[in-house]
Amino acid sequence: MIFISLGKLKKKPTKEMSSQVSKMMEEAKKRGMKLLGFYWTLGRYDTILIVEASNEKEIMKLSIEAADMVTTETMVAIARDEATKLL
């Protein structure tokens, strides 16, 4: 399953925070998640995280781990080719 998580930072980012996020992402990889993209953005959201995971519980756990740094809105994504088969 592919998940897109839009994030809004709760405080000014620091190198320490960035290091903490890197460690969290390494742990997520060890739990079987695959990082497909991670971006800082301008506008309504500060970050976009695109992750492949086996189920929504894994993404929820990751969101809980990051909750002191960022608020998130997470969506399930389906590839266009797969979605058009539903028509």
VOROVO-858439 format. One line per field, with one value per residue: residue number from 0; x, y, z of N, C-alpha, C in turn. Coordinates in nm, 2 decimals, padded with zeros to 4 digits. Atoms other than C-alpha are relative to their C-alpha. Layout:
BEGIN
k: NUM; ...
n_x: X; ...
n_y: Y; ...
n_z: Z; ...
ca_x: X; ...
ca_y: Y; ...
ca_z: Z; ...
c_x: X; ...
c_y: Y; ...
c_z: Z; ...
***
This chain:
BEGIN
k: 0; 1; 2; 3; 4; 5; 6; 7; 8; 9; 10; 11; 12; 13; 14; 15; 16; 17; 18; 19; 20; 21; 22; 23; 24; 25; 26; 27; 28; 29; 30; 31; 32; 33; 34; 35; 36; 37; 38; 39; 40; 41; 42; 43; 44; 45; 46; 47; 48; 49; 50; 51; 52; 53; 54; 55; 56; 57; 58; 59; 60; 61; 62; 63; 64; 65; 66; 67; 68; 69; 70; 71; 72; 73; 74; 75; 76; 77; 78; 79; 80; 81; 82; 83; 84; 85; 86
n_x: 00.08; -00.08; 00.06; -00.06; 00.02; -00.03; -00.03; -00.01; -00.09; 00.05; -00.10; -00.11; -00.09; -00.14; -00.08; 00.03; 00.13; -00.02; -00.07; 00.10; 00.09; -00.07; 00.00; 00.14; 00.02; -00.08; 00.08; 00.12; -00.05; -00.02; 00.13; 00.05; 00.05; -00.09; 00.02; 00.00; -00.03; 00.01; -00.02; 00.04; 00.08; 00.05; 00.15; 00.08; -00.07; -00.15; -00.07; 00.08; -00.07; 00.06; -00.06; 00.07; 00.01; 00.09; 00.14; 00.02; -00.05; -00.15; 00.00; 00.05; -00.11; -00.10; 00.06; 00.00; -00.14; -00.04; 00.10; -00.05; -00.06; 00.08; 00.13; 00.01; 00.12; -00.05; 00.10; -00.04; -00.01; 00.01; -00.05; 00.10; 00.03; 00.08; 00.12; 00.09; 00.06; 00.12; 00.10
n_y: -00.12; -00.12; -00.10; -00.14; -00.07; -00.14; -00.04; -00.14; 00.00; -00.06; -00.09; -00.03; 00.11; -00.01; 00.11; 00.11; 00.06; 00.07; 00.13; 00.08; 00.05; 00.09; 00.13; 00.05; 00.06; 00.13; 00.10; 00.04; 00.09; 00.12; 00.07; 00.04; -00.11; -00.04; -00.15; -00.03; -00.14; -00.08; -00.13; -00.12; -00.07; -00.13; 00.00; 00.04; 00.10; -00.02; 00.12; 00.10; 00.13; 00.10; 00.12; 00.13; 00.08; 00.12; -00.03; -00.14; 00.00; -00.04; -00.15; -00.06; 00.00; -00.10; -00.13; -00.02; -00.03; -00.14; -00.09; -00.12; -00.09; -00.03; 00.05; 00.06; 00.04; 00.11; 00.06; 00.11; -00.03; 00.11; -00.04; -00.04; 00.12; 00.08; -00.07; 00.00; 00.14; 00.00; -00.07
n_z: 00.00; 00.01; -00.08; 00.01; -00.13; 00.01; -00.13; -00.04; -00.11; -00.12; -00.04; 00.10; 00.01; -00.04; 00.04; -00.09; 00.04; 00.13; -00.03; -00.07; 00.10; 00.08; -00.08; 00.01; 00.13; 00.00; -00.07; 00.08; 00.10; -00.06; -00.02; 00.13; 00.08; 00.10; 00.02; 00.15; 00.02; -00.12; 00.05; -00.07; 00.10; -00.03; 00.01; -00.11; -00.08; 00.00; 00.05; 00.06; -00.02; 00.08; -00.06; 00.03; -00.12; 00.02; -00.05; -00.06; -00.14; 00.00; 00.02; -00.12; -00.10; 00.04; -00.03; -00.15; -00.04; 00.05; -00.04; -00.07; 00.09; 00.12; 00.01; 00.13; 00.07; 00.08; 00.10; 00.08; 00.15; 00.09; 00.13; 00.10; 00.07; -00.09; -00.03; 00.12; 00.00; -00.08; 00.07
ca_x: 00.00; 00.12; 00.06; 00.11; 00.15; 00.12; 00.29; 00.28; 00.58; 00.50; 00.82; 01.12; 01.32; 01.67; 01.96; 01.88; 01.52; 01.64; 01.87; 01.59; 01.36; 01.64; 01.67; 01.29; 01.30; 01.58; 01.37; 01.07; 01.28; 01.38; 01.01; 00.96; 00.85; 00.99; 01.05; 00.95; 00.99; 01.04; 01.01; 01.01; 00.75; 00.63; 00.26; 00.00; 00.21; 00.58; 00.66; 00.53; 00.63; 00.55; 00.59; 00.50; 00.39; 00.21; -00.09; -00.23; -00.12; 00.25; 00.18; -00.02; 00.27; 00.51; 00.27; 00.25; 00.63; 00.65; 00.36; 00.57; 00.73; 00.46; 00.09; -00.01; -00.28; -00.23; -00.40; -00.39; -00.28; -00.37; -00.18; -00.38; -00.36; -00.51; -00.77; -00.90; -00.97; -01.23; -01.43
ca_y: 00.00; 00.35; 00.63; 01.01; 01.20; 01.58; 01.74; 02.07; 02.13; 02.22; 02.41; 02.55; 02.27; 02.21; 01.98; 01.78; 01.73; 01.63; 01.37; 01.24; 01.21; 01.03; 00.77; 00.73; 00.66; 00.40; 00.23; 00.23; 00.07; -00.20; -00.27; -00.32; 00.02; 00.16; 00.54; 00.65; 01.02; 01.28; 01.65; 01.99; 02.21; 02.57; 02.65; 02.50; 02.20; 02.19; 01.83; 01.55; 01.19; 00.91; 00.56; 00.20; -00.01; -00.34; -00.18; 00.14; 00.03; 00.07; 00.43; 00.51; 00.40; 00.62; 00.91; 00.86; 00.85; 01.19; 01.35; 01.58; 01.73; 01.74; 01.72; 01.50; 01.43; 01.09; 00.94; 00.61; 00.63; 00.40; 00.41; 00.56; 00.23; 00.04; 00.30; 00.31; -00.07; 00.02; 00.22
ca_z: 00.00; -00.08; 00.17; 00.13; 00.45; 00.44; 00.74; 00.92; 01.15; 01.51; 01.56; 01.37; 01.22; 01.36; 01.26; 01.57; 01.46; 01.11; 01.26; 01.48; 01.17; 00.98; 01.27; 01.26; 00.89; 00.93; 01.19; 00.96; 00.69; 00.93; 01.00; 00.62; 00.51; 00.19; 00.16; -00.19; -00.14; 00.14; 00.05; 00.22; 00.06; 00.05; 00.11; 00.33; 00.43; 00.52; 00.43; 00.21; 00.29; 00.04; 00.19; 00.09; 00.38; 00.43; 00.62; 00.77; 01.12; 01.03; 00.90; 01.21; 01.43; 01.23; 01.27; 01.65; 01.67; 01.49; 01.67; 01.89; 01.58; 01.31; 01.26; 00.97; 00.72; 00.56; 00.25; 00.08; -00.28; -00.56; -00.89; -01.18; -01.37; -01.08; -01.01; -01.37; -01.34; -01.09; -01.34
c_x: 00.09; -00.08; 00.07; -00.04; 00.04; 00.03; 00.01; 00.09; -00.06; 00.09; 00.11; 00.09; 00.15; 00.08; -00.03; -00.13; 00.02; 00.07; -00.10; -00.10; 00.08; 00.01; -00.14; -00.02; 00.08; -00.07; -00.12; 00.04; 00.03; -00.13; -00.07; -00.06; 00.10; -00.02; 00.01; 00.03; -00.02; 00.04; -00.03; -00.07; -00.03; -00.15; -00.06; 00.06; 00.15; 00.07; -00.10; 00.09; -00.08; 00.07; -00.09; 00.01; -00.10; -00.14; 00.00; 00.05; 00.15; 00.01; -00.05; 00.11; 00.10; -00.05; 00.00; 00.14; 00.04; -00.09; 00.05; 00.07; -00.09; -00.14; -00.02; -00.14; 00.04; -00.11; 00.06; 00.00; -00.01; 00.05; -00.11; -00.05; -00.09; -00.14; -00.10; -00.06; -00.13; -00.12; -00.10
c_y: 00.12; 00.11; 00.13; 00.07; 00.15; 00.05; 00.15; 00.00; 00.08; 00.11; 00.02; -00.12; 00.03; -00.12; -00.12; -00.07; -00.08; -00.13; -00.10; -00.06; -00.11; -00.14; -00.07; -00.07; -00.13; -00.11; -00.05; -00.10; -00.14; -00.08; -00.03; 00.11; 00.04; 00.15; 00.03; 00.15; 00.08; 00.14; 00.11; 00.09; 00.14; 00.00; -00.05; -00.11; 00.02; -00.12; -00.10; -00.13; -00.11; -00.14; -00.12; -00.08; -00.11; 00.03; 00.14; 00.00; 00.04; 00.15; 00.07; 00.00; 00.10; 00.14; 00.03; 00.03; 00.14; 00.10; 00.12; 00.10; 00.06; -00.05; -00.05; -00.02; -00.11; -00.06; -00.13; 00.03; -00.13; 00.05; 00.02; -00.13; -00.09; 00.06; 00.00; -00.14; 00.00; 00.07; -00.09
c_z: 00.00; 00.09; -00.03; 00.12; -00.02; 00.14; 00.02; 00.13; 00.12; 00.05; -00.11; -00.01; 00.04; -00.06; 00.09; -00.04; -00.13; 00.03; 00.07; -00.11; -00.09; 00.08; -00.01; -00.13; -00.02; 00.07; -00.08; -00.11; 00.06; 00.03; -00.14; -00.08; -00.11; -00.03; -00.15; -00.03; 00.13; -00.04; 00.11; -00.10; 00.05; -00.01; 00.13; 00.09; -00.01; -00.05; -00.07; 00.01; -00.08; 00.04; -00.05; 00.13; -00.01; 00.05; 00.06; 00.15; 00.01; -00.02; 00.13; 00.11; -00.03; 00.04; 00.15; 00.04; -00.03; 00.06; 00.08; -00.09; -00.11; 00.01; -00.14; -00.05; -00.10; -00.08; -00.05; -00.14; -00.08; -00.14; -00.10; -00.07; 00.08; 00.02; -00.12; -00.02; 00.08; -00.07; -00.07
***
